[in-house]
Amino acid sequence: MKLIKKTYLYTAIWLLPVMIIGSIFCFFMIEYISYEETDEFLTYEMDRIRAFHDKAKELPELYTVANIIPGNLYEKPLFRDTMMLEPGDNEMVPYRELHFSLMHEGVPYSIVLRQLLPGRDDIAQGTFFIVIGLMLLIVLINLVIINLITGKIWKPFYGTLDKLIKFKIDNPLPSFPKTSIDEFNALNNTLHLLLKKISDDYRNNKEFNENASHELQTHLAVIRANTEKLLNVGSGSERSAIDDLKKIYHASTHLSKVQKSLLLLSKINNREFKNNINVNLDKVIALSLETFSEAALMRGITIERQTEQVIIDMDSGLAEIMINNLIKNAVKYNVQNGYISISLNSKKLEIKNSGLPFSGNPDRLLERFARGEDGNLGIGLAIVKQICEVCCFSLSYSISDGCNHILTVCFQSSGNSY
C-alpha cells in the first residue's frame, strides 16, 4: 500500500471516533441551546405580560397565552416540560411551559405560557446532517492538504527512494541533496554511509577475488606442471623427481597458508573476535620476538627494542596476530645483516627495519595480495590493516632514505590505551 493511501486510511480511522463523539456532543449542545433559548423567550414574555398588567391593570387576552387559571399562586416562576397532541400531524410533540402568578383585583391568577420545542428525533436528525456535512468538509480539506504535503514535504523522500531504486553496485554513489527536514537529512546521511560501505566492500571483494584467483591459479599451475612431469615415464632422473616433489610441496604449503589467511581475514571482517581484555602489548612483543629471533639470527639481523608497558583494550588473539605479522614482515623482507628497531609507548607502536629499495607508494603494500618489487605477493600486512580498522587504530607505512621501512600503529584514535 502506498504512503498516501495509508495516510488516507489512518485519517478515515481517526475521523470515525471523532464523528461519533462529535455527534453526541452536538446533540446535547443543540438540545441545551434549544432549552436556553426557549426559556429566555418565555421569560421575556412573562416580563412583558407583567409590565402590561402593571400599566393597564388588565389580564392578557386568552389567545395570547396558553391558559389563565384563577386561584393558583406560585411563589416563583416554574418551568415544565410537557407533551401535547399536534392536531395536524396527529402526534405528540414536546412543549416548554412557564407557570407564574399575577394578583388581579386581589385575586391570584396562574398564567401559563407555552412554547414548542424541537423533538429529540428532530435534533438527532439535524445533528446527523450537520456532522456528516462537517465530516465531508474535513475529509475534502484533508485530501487536499495530504496531497499538498505529499507533493511538497515528501518530495525529498521520493527523490531518495528513486535514486535507491536506480542505484547499481558498480555505478558511482548517488548524491542526496540537503533538505530543510532533519529526519530526511539523517536518512540521507545514513544511506550514503551504507551505500559507500556496500560499494567499498564490493570493490574490495572484487579486487580480492581477482588477486586471490590469480594467486591460487599460479601455485596450482606449478603443482599441475610438476605432477605431469612425474607422471611422464622416463622424464628424468631421481634427482629431478625429488626437485619436482619439492616444488609441489612448497606450492601446496603456500596454498595452505593462503587459505588460512583468507579464513582469518573473513573472521576479522565478520567481527568474530569480540573477547576484549586488557592486553599488555610489551609482553606480546616479547613473546613474538622469541618466536622470530632464530630466523633473524640466521640472517644476521640486529634487533633493537625500546618498549614501555602499554595496556590496550582489545581481543588478545588479534593482538598476537597483529604483532606477529608486523615482526614477521620486518624479518622476512629484511636484508642480510640488516636491523629491526621496535619502539612502543602509550600513543603508538613503530617498527622500523632495513629492506630493499622501494620506489612506489608504500601504502599499496598494505593491500591484500600486494605485489612488491621482488615479485612476492603478501597478505600479512592486509591482515594487520584489517585488525587496525576493527580496533579503530590507524596504520601507516612509510619509507625513508629509500631502504628504511617504517610501519606505525597509532592507538590514540581508539581511545583504548592508558
VEXDREN-2710 file (C-alpha; in Angstrom, 1 decimal):
% VEXDREN-2710
k/r/px/py/pz
1/MET/0.0/0.0/0.0
2/LYS/1.3/3.4/-1.0
3/LEU/2.1/6.0/1.7
4/ILE/-0.6/8.4/0.6
5/LYS/-3.3/5.6/0.7
6/LYS/-2.0/4.6/4.1
7/THR/-2.4/8.2/5.2
8/TYR/-6.0/8.3/3.9
9/LEU/-6.8/5.1/5.7
10/TYR/-5.5/6.3/9.0
11/THR/-7.3/9.6/8.5
12/ALA/-10.6/7.7/8.0
13/ILE/-9.9/5.6/11.0
14/TRP/-9.2/8.7/13.1
15/LEU/-12.3/10.5/11.8
16/LEU/-14.7/7.7/12.8
17/PRO/-14.5/8.0/16.6
18/VAL/-14.3/11.8/16.2
19/MET/-17.6/11.7/14.3
20/ILE/-19.3/9.6/16.9
21/ILE/-18.1/11.7/19.8
22/GLY/-18.8/14.9/17.9
23/SER/-22.4/13.7/17.1
24/ILE/-23.1/13.0/20.8
25/PHE/-21.7/16.4/21.7
26/CYS/-23.6/18.2/19.0
27/PHE/-26.9/16.5/20.0
28/PHE/-26.7/17.6/23.7
29/MET/-25.4/21.0/22.8
30/ILE/-28.3/21.7/20.4
31/GLU/-30.7/20.4/22.9
32/TYR/-29.2/22.6/25.6
33/ILE/-29.2/25.7/23.4
34/SER/-32.9/25.0/22.4
35/TYR/-33.9/24.9/26.1
36/GLU/-31.9/28.0/26.9
37/GLU/-33.4/30.0/24.0
38/THR/-36.9/28.8/24.8
39/ASP/-36.6/29.7/28.5
40/GLU/-35.2/33.0/27.6
41/PHE/-38.2/33.7/25.2
42/LEU/-40.8/32.6/27.8
43/THR/-39.2/34.7/30.5
44/TYR/-39.3/37.7/28.2
45/GLU/-43.0/37.1/27.5
46/MET/-43.7/36.8/31.3
47/ASP/-41.9/40.1/31.9
48/ARG/-43.9/41.8/29.1
49/ILE/-47.2/40.5/30.4
50/ARG/-46.4/41.7/34.0
51/ALA/-45.4/45.1/32.7
52/PHE/-48.7/45.3/30.7
53/HIS/-50.7/44.3/33.8
54/ASP/-48.9/46.8/36.0
55/LYS/-49.7/49.6/33.5
56/ALA/-53.2/48.6/32.2
57/LYS/-54.4/46.8/35.3
58/GLU/-55.8/44.1/32.9
59/LEU/-55.1/40.4/32.3
60/PRO/-53.8/39.5/29.0
61/GLU/-56.1/38.2/26.3
62/LEU/-56.5/34.4/26.5
63/TYR/-55.4/33.8/22.9
64/THR/-52.0/35.4/23.8
65/VAL/-51.3/32.9/26.5
66/ALA/-51.8/29.1/26.9
67/ASN/-54.1/29.4/29.9
68/ILE/-55.3/31.6/32.7
69/ILE/-56.3/29.8/35.9
70/PRO/-57.7/31.8/38.9
71/GLY/-56.9/30.8/42.4
72/ASN/-53.4/29.4/42.0
73/LEU/-50.4/31.3/43.4
74/TYR/-46.7/30.4/42.6
75/GLU/-44.0/31.8/44.8
76/LYS/-41.7/31.9/41.8
77/PRO/-41.9/31.1/38.0
78/LEU/-41.9/27.4/37.3
79/PHE/-40.7/25.8/34.0
80/ARG/-42.1/22.4/32.9
81/ASP/-41.8/20.0/30.0
82/THR/-45.0/18.6/28.6
83/MET/-46.2/16.6/25.6
84/MET/-49.3/17.7/23.6
85/LEU/-51.1/16.2/20.7
86/GLU/-50.4/18.1/17.4
87/PRO/-53.7/18.2/15.5
88/GLY/-52.2/18.5/12.1
89/ASP/-49.6/15.7/12.4
90/ASN/-51.7/13.6/14.9
91/GLU/-48.6/13.0/17.1
92/MET/-47.4/14.1/20.5
93/VAL/-44.9/16.9/20.4
94/PRO/-42.8/18.4/23.2
95/TYR/-43.6/21.8/24.7
96/ARG/-41.9/24.0/27.3
97/GLU/-44.2/25.7/29.8
98/LEU/-43.7/28.6/32.1
99/HIS/-46.1/28.9/35.1
100/PHE/-46.3/32.2/37.0
101/SER/-48.8/34.2/39.1
102/LEU/-50.4/37.6/38.9
103/MET/-52.6/39.4/41.6
104/HIS/-55.5/41.0/39.8
105/GLU/-58.1/42.8/41.8
106/GLY/-57.0/40.9/44.9
107/VAL/-57.4/37.5/43.2
108/PRO/-54.4/35.4/42.3
109/TYR/-54.3/34.1/38.7
110/SER/-52.0/31.4/37.4
111/ILE/-50.9/32.2/33.8
112/VAL/-49.3/29.5/31.6
113/LEU/-47.0/30.3/28.7
114/ARG/-46.2/27.5/26.2
115/GLN/-43.6/27.3/23.5
116/LEU/-43.0/24.4/21.1
117/LEU/-39.6/22.6/21.5
118/PRO/-37.7/20.7/18.8
119/GLY/-38.2/17.0/19.3
120/ARG/-35.2/14.7/20.1
121/ASP/-35.7/13.0/16.8
122/ASP/-35.5/16.3/15.0
123/ILE/-32.4/17.2/17.0
124/ALA/-30.8/13.9/16.2
125/GLN/-31.7/14.3/12.5
126/GLY/-30.3/17.8/12.4
127/THR/-27.2/16.7/14.3
128/PHE/-26.6/13.8/11.8
129/PHE/-26.7/16.1/8.8
130/ILE/-24.5/18.7/10.5
131/VAL/-21.9/16.1/11.5
132/ILE/-22.0/14.4/8.1
133/GLY/-21.5/17.8/6.4
134/LEU/-18.7/18.7/8.6
135/MET/-17.0/15.3/8.1
136/LEU/-17.3/15.6/4.4
137/LEU/-15.8/19.1/4.6
138/ILE/-12.9/17.8/6.8
139/VAL/-12.3/14.8/4.5
140/LEU/-12.2/17.1/1.5
141/ILE/-9.8/19.5/3.2
142/ASN/-7.6/16.6/4.4
143/LEU/-7.4/15.2/1.0
144/VAL/-6.2/18.5/-0.4
145/ILE/-3.8/19.0/2.4
146/ILE/-2.4/15.5/2.3
147/ASN/-1.8/15.8/-1.4
148/LEU/-0.1/19.1/-1.0
149/ILE/2.0/17.7/1.9
150/THR/2.8/14.5/-0.1
151/GLY/3.9/16.6/-3.1
152/LYS/6.0/19.1/-1.2
153/ILE/7.2/17.8/2.2
154/TRP/7.7/14.2/1.0
155/LYS/9.4/15.2/-2.3
156/PRO/12.9/14.7/-0.9
157/PHE/11.9/11.2/0.3
158/TYR/10.6/10.1/-3.0
159/GLY/13.7/11.6/-4.7
160/THR/15.9/9.5/-2.3
161/LEU/13.7/6.4/-3.0
162/ASP/14.0/6.9/-6.8
163/LYS/17.8/7.1/-6.5
164/LEU/17.9/3.9/-4.4
165/ILE/15.8/2.0/-7.0
166/LYS/18.1/3.1/-9.8
167/PHE/21.3/2.5/-7.9
168/LYS/23.7/-0.2/-9.3
169/ILE/26.6/-1.5/-7.2
170/ASP/29.1/-0.8/-10.0
171/ASN/28.0/2.8/-10.6
172/PRO/29.2/5.9/-8.8
173/LEU/27.5/6.7/-5.5
174/PRO/24.3/8.8/-5.8
175/SER/24.3/12.2/-4.2
176/PHE/21.4/13.0/-1.8
177/PRO/20.6/16.8/-1.6
178/LYS/20.3/18.5/1.7
179/THR/16.8/19.3/2.8
180/SER/15.1/21.5/5.4
181/ILE/13.9/18.4/7.3
182/ASP/16.3/17.0/9.9
183/GLU/14.9/13.4/9.7
184/PHE/15.4/13.3/5.9
185/ASN/18.9/14.6/6.2
186/ALA/19.7/11.9/8.8
187/LEU/18.2/9.3/6.5
188/ASN/20.2/10.5/3.5
189/ASN/23.4/10.6/5.5
190/THR/22.8/7.1/6.8
191/LEU/22.0/5.8/3.3
192/HIS/25.1/7.5/1.9
193/LEU/27.4/5.8/4.5
194/LEU/25.6/2.5/4.0
195/LEU/25.9/2.6/0.2
196/LYS/29.6/3.7/0.5
197/LYS/30.3/0.7/2.7
198/ILE/28.5/-1.6/0.3
199/SER/30.3/-0.1/-2.7
200/ASP/33.7/-0.3/-1.0
201/ASP/33.1/-3.9/0.1
202/TYR/32.0/-4.8/-3.4
203/ARG/35.1/-3.2/-4.9
204/ASN/37.4/-4.7/-2.4
205/ASN/35.9/-8.2/-2.7
206/LYS/36.0/-8.0/-6.5
207/GLU/39.7/-7.0/-6.4
208/PHE/40.4/-9.5/-3.7
209/ASN/38.8/-12.4/-5.6
210/GLU/40.7/-11.5/-8.8
211/ASN/44.0/-11.4/-6.9
212/ALA/43.2/-14.5/-4.9
213/SER/42.2/-16.4/-8.0
214/HIS/45.4/-15.4/-9.7
215/GLU/47.5/-16.3/-6.7
216/LEU/45.8/-19.7/-6.3
217/GLN/46.0/-20.5/-10.0
218/THR/49.7/-19.7/-10.1
219/HIS/50.5/-22.3/-7.5
220/LEU/48.0/-24.8/-8.8
221/ALA/49.8/-24.5/-12.2
222/VAL/53.1/-25.2/-10.5
223/ILE/51.6/-28.3/-8.9
224/ARG/50.0/-29.5/-12.1
225/ALA/53.1/-29.0/-14.2
226/ASN/55.4/-30.8/-11.8
227/THR/52.8/-33.6/-11.4
228/GLU/52.7/-34.1/-15.1
229/LYS/56.4/-34.4/-15.2
230/LEU/56.4/-37.1/-12.6
231/LEU/53.7/-39.0/-14.4
232/ASN/55.6/-38.8/-17.6
233/VAL/57.5/-42.1/-17.6
234/GLY/61.2/-41.7/-18.2
235/SER/61.0/-38.0/-17.8
236/GLY/64.3/-37.7/-15.9
237/SER/66.5/-38.8/-13.1
238/GLU/65.5/-39.5/-9.5
239/ARG/67.1/-36.1/-8.6
240/SER/64.8/-34.3/-11.0
241/ALA/61.8/-36.1/-9.5
242/ILE/62.8/-35.0/-6.0
243/ASP/63.1/-31.4/-7.2
244/ASP/59.6/-31.7/-8.7
245/LEU/58.2/-33.0/-5.5
246/LYS/59.8/-30.2/-3.5
247/LYS/58.2/-27.7/-5.9
248/ILE/54.8/-29.4/-5.4
249/TYR/55.3/-29.4/-1.6
250/HIS/56.2/-25.7/-1.5
251/ALA/53.3/-24.7/-3.7
252/SER/50.8/-26.7/-1.7
253/THR/52.2/-25.3/1.6
254/HIS/51.8/-21.8/0.2
255/LEU/48.2/-22.6/-0.8
256/SER/47.5/-23.8/2.7
257/LYS/48.9/-20.5/4.2
258/VAL/46.8/-18.5/1.8
259/GLN/43.7/-20.5/2.7
260/LYS/44.3/-19.9/6.4
261/SER/45.0/-16.2/5.8
262/LEU/41.7/-15.8/3.9
263/LEU/39.8/-17.6/6.6
264/LEU/41.4/-15.3/9.2
265/LEU/40.5/-12.2/7.2
266/SER/37.0/-13.4/6.9
267/LYS/36.7/-13.8/10.6
268/ILE/38.1/-10.4/11.3
269/ASN/35.7/-8.8/8.8
270/ASN/32.8/-10.6/10.4
271/ARG/33.8/-9.3/13.9
272/GLU/34.2/-12.8/15.3
273/PHE/36.9/-11.6/17.7
274/LYS/34.9/-9.9/20.5
275/ASN/36.6/-11.0/23.7
276/ASN/38.2/-7.7/24.6
277/ILE/40.5/-7.7/27.6
278/ASN/43.4/-5.6/28.9
279/VAL/46.3/-6.8/26.7
280/ASN/49.9/-5.9/27.7
281/LEU/51.5/-5.2/24.3
282/ASP/55.0/-5.2/25.7
283/LYS/54.6/-8.9/26.7
284/VAL/53.1/-9.7/23.3
285/ILE/56.1/-8.2/21.6
286/ALA/58.5/-10.1/23.8
287/LEU/56.8/-13.4/23.0
288/SER/56.7/-12.7/19.3
289/LEU/60.5/-11.8/19.3
290/GLU/61.2/-15.1/20.9
291/THR/59.4/-16.8/18.0
292/PHE/61.2/-15.0/15.2
293/SER/64.6/-14.5/17.0
294/GLU/66.1/-17.6/15.4
295/ALA/65.1/-16.6/11.9
296/ALA/66.5/-13.1/12.5
297/LEU/69.8/-14.5/13.9
298/MET/70.3/-16.8/10.9
299/ARG/70.2/-13.7/8.6
300/GLY/72.4/-11.6/10.9
301/ILE/69.6/-9.1/11.7
302/THR/70.1/-6.9/14.8
303/ILE/67.0/-6.2/16.9
304/GLU/66.7/-3.0/19.0
305/ARG/63.8/-2.8/21.4
306/GLN/62.6/0.3/23.3
307/THR/59.2/-0.5/24.7
308/GLU/57.0/0.7/27.6
309/GLN/54.3/-1.2/29.4
310/VAL/51.2/-0.3/27.4
311/ILE/47.8/-1.8/28.1
312/ILE/45.3/-1.9/25.3
313/ASP/41.6/-3.0/25.5
314/MET/41.3/-5.4/22.6
315/ASP/41.0/-9.1/21.8
316/SER/44.2/-10.9/22.8
317/GLY/44.1/-13.1/19.7
318/LEU/44.0/-10.1/17.5
319/ALA/46.8/-8.5/19.4
320/GLU/49.1/-11.6/18.9
321/ILE/48.2/-11.8/15.2
322/MET/48.9/-8.1/14.7
323/ILE/52.3/-8.1/16.4
324/ASN/53.4/-11.5/14.9
325/ASN/52.6/-10.3/11.3
326/LEU/54.4/-7.0/11.9
327/ILE/57.6/-8.6/13.2
328/LYS/57.4/-11.4/10.7
329/ASN/57.1/-8.9/7.9
330/ALA/60.2/-7.0/9.3
331/VAL/62.2/-10.2/9.4
332/LYS/61.0/-11.7/6.1
333/TYR/61.6/-8.6/3.9
334/ASN/64.8/-7.5/5.6
335/VAL/68.3/-7.7/4.1
336/GLN/71.3/-9.8/5.2
337/ASN/72.9/-8.2/8.3
338/GLY/70.1/-5.7/8.5
339/TYR/68.3/-4.3/11.5
340/ILE/64.9/-4.1/13.2
341/SER/64.0/-1.3/15.6
342/ILE/60.9/-1.6/17.8
343/SER/59.5/1.3/19.9
344/LEU/56.3/1.3/21.9
345/ASN/54.6/3.9/24.0
346/SER/51.1/4.8/25.0
347/LYS/50.5/6.6/21.7
348/LYS/51.9/4.3/19.1
349/LEU/53.9/1.2/18.1
350/GLU/56.6/1.8/15.5
351/ILE/58.6/-1.0/13.8
352/LYS/61.5/0.1/11.6
353/ASN/63.6/-2.2/9.5
354/SER/66.1/-2.2/6.7
355/GLY/65.0/-3.6/3.4
356/LEU/65.3/-3.4/-0.4
357/PRO/64.7/-0.1/-2.0
358/PHE/61.1/0.6/-3.0
359/SER/60.2/3.5/-5.3
360/GLY/56.4/3.0/-5.4
361/ASN/53.6/4.1/-3.0
362/PRO/54.3/2.2/0.3
363/ASP/50.6/2.3/1.3
364/ARG/49.9/0.0/-1.7
365/LEU/51.8/-2.7/0.3
366/LEU/49.1/-2.7/2.9
367/GLU/46.6/-4.0/0.3
368/ARG/45.7/-7.7/0.0
369/PHE/48.0/-9.6/-2.3
370/ALA/50.0/-6.5/-3.0
371/ARG/53.0/-7.3/-5.1
372/GLY/56.3/-5.9/-4.1
373/GLU/59.2/-5.1/-6.4
374/ASP/60.6/-8.5/-5.6
375/GLY/57.5/-10.1/-7.2
376/ASN/56.2/-11.6/-3.9
377/LEU/52.5/-11.4/-3.1
378/GLY/51.6/-10.9/0.5
379/ILE/48.6/-10.8/2.8
380/GLY/50.1/-10.4/6.2
381/LEU/50.0/-6.6/6.2
382/ALA/46.5/-6.6/4.9
383/ILE/45.5/-8.6/8.0
384/VAL/47.3/-6.0/10.2
385/LYS/45.4/-3.3/8.4
386/GLN/42.1/-5.0/8.9
387/ILE/42.8/-5.5/12.6
388/CYS/43.6/-1.8/13.0
389/GLU/40.3/-0.9/11.3
390/VAL/38.3/-3.2/13.6
391/CYS/40.1/-1.8/16.7
392/CYS/39.9/1.8/15.4
393/PHE/43.7/2.1/15.2
394/SER/45.5/3.9/12.4
395/LEU/48.2/2.1/10.3
396/SER/50.7/3.9/8.1
397/TYR/53.6/2.7/6.0
398/SER/56.5/5.0/5.1
399/ILE/60.0/4.6/3.6
400/SER/62.9/6.9/4.5
401/ASP/66.2/7.1/2.6
402/GLY/64.9/4.6/0.1
403/CYS/65.5/1.4/2.2
404/ASN/64.3/2.1/5.7
405/HIS/60.8/0.7/6.0
406/ILE/58.6/2.1/8.9
407/LEU/55.3/0.7/10.0
408/THR/53.4/2.8/12.6
409/VAL/50.3/1.8/14.5
410/CYS/48.7/4.8/16.4
411/PHE/46.4/4.0/19.3
412/GLN/45.1/7.5/20.1
413/SER/42.1/7.3/17.7
414/SER/40.8/4.2/19.6
415/GLY/40.6/5.7/23.0
416/ASN/41.6/2.4/24.4
417/SER/45.2/3.0/25.5
418/TYR/46.1/4.0/29.0
END
